[in-house]
Amino acid sequence: MADELAVVMSHGPTDERASVGFTIVNGGLTAGMSASVFLTTDAVDIARRGAVDLVHAHPMDPLKDLVADFLSRGGTLWACPPCVKARGYGEGDLIEGAEIVGASALHARIQAGAATLCF
């Protein structure tokens, strides 16, 4: 049984799948799993400062709260380097706790046996 969850997100903050993904990954943390989220394409906007502040897909918690909860409980948040660069962002544009990291970090988690989900 996997004790780690690796989630790949490609939908931006205003797509309800972003909130669903963070709700599920936070559930993994609650279940005692360690968790990583790899943001790609439009999802890198989730890590941009201020981008999730007003997003709320009812009946879930506001996305800002879901992301903050994930990070405060030790979740790892990665943003795809080419996707970040394509949008003109740098480390200073991202929320505290988000890192610009290539897919090799995600691959290492998968090779170690992490369960995977995509949103």
C-alpha positions in Angstrom: 0.0 0.0 0.0 1.4 3.4 -1.0 2.1 5.9 1.8 2.7 8.7 -0.6 0.5 10.5 -3.0 1.8 12.4 -6.1 -0.8 14.6 -7.9 -0.4 16.2 -11.3 -2.6 19.2 -11.9 -3.0 20.9 -15.3 -6.2 22.9 -14.7 -6.0 26.5 -13.6 -7.3 28.0 -10.4 -10.8 28.9 -11.7 -11.5 25.4 -12.9 -13.2 23.5 -10.1 -10.9 20.5 -10.7 -8.1 22.5 -9.0 -10.2 22.7 -5.8 -11.2 19.0 -6.2 -7.6 18.1 -6.5 -6.5 20.0 -3.4 -9.5 18.6 -1.5 -8.4 15.1 -2.3 -4.7 15.6 -1.7 -5.5 17.2 1.7 -7.5 14.0 2.4 -4.4 12.0 1.7 -2.5 14.1 4.2 -5.3 13.5 6.7 -5.0 9.8 6.1 -1.3 9.9 7.0 0.2 10.0 3.5 2.9 12.4 2.4 1.8 14.3 -0.6 3.3 16.2 -3.6 1.5 18.3 -6.2 3.1 19.0 -9.6 1.5 22.0 -11.3 1.8 22.1 -15.1 0.3 24.2 -17.9 -2.6 26.4 -16.6 -2.2 25.0 -13.1 1.0 26.9 -12.4 -1.2 29.9 -11.9 -2.3 28.3 -8.6 1.1 29.0 -7.3 1.2 32.6 -8.5 0.8 35.1 -5.6 -2.8 36.3 -5.4 -4.2 34.1 -8.1 -6.3 31.9 -5.8 -7.4 34.6 -3.3 -11.0 34.9 -4.6 -11.5 31.4 -6.0 -14.3 29.4 -4.3 -15.9 26.3 -6.0 -18.8 25.6 -3.7 -19.4 23.5 -1.7 -15.6 23.0 -1.2 -13.5 25.3 0.9 -12.0 28.4 -0.9 -8.9 27.4 -3.0 -6.7 29.7 -1.0 -7.5 27.8 2.2 -7.1 24.4 0.5 -3.6 25.4 -0.8 -2.6 26.9 2.6 -3.8 23.8 4.4 -1.8 21.6 2.1 1.4 23.6 2.6 1.0 24.0 6.3 0.7 20.2 6.8 3.9 19.5 4.9 2.7 19.1 1.3 5.2 19.7 -1.4 4.1 22.1 -4.2 6.1 22.1 -7.4 5.6 24.2 -10.5 6.8 23.1 -14.0 9.8 25.2 -15.1 8.9 25.6 -18.8 5.2 26.4 -17.8 6.4 29.0 -15.3 8.8 30.5 -17.8 6.2 30.6 -20.6 4.0 32.8 -18.4 6.9 35.1 -17.5 7.0 34.1 -13.8 10.0 33.7 -11.6 10.4 32.4 -8.0 9.4 35.9 -6.7 6.0 35.6 -8.4 5.1 32.4 -6.5 3.5 31.9 -3.1 5.7 30.9 -0.2 6.2 27.1 -0.2 6.0 26.7 -4.0 9.1 25.6 -5.9 10.0 25.6 -9.5 11.1 22.0 -10.0 11.4 19.8 -13.0 9.5 16.6 -13.5 12.4 14.4 -12.3 11.3 15.2 -8.7 7.9 13.8 -9.6 9.4 10.8 -11.3 11.5 10.0 -8.2 8.4 9.9 -6.1 6.6 7.7 -8.6 9.5 5.3 -8.8 9.5 5.1 -5.0 6.0 3.8 -5.1 3.8 6.9 -4.8 0.2 6.6 -5.8 -0.7 9.0 -8.6 -3.7 11.1 -9.5 -4.2 13.7 -12.2 -6.5 16.7 -12.2 
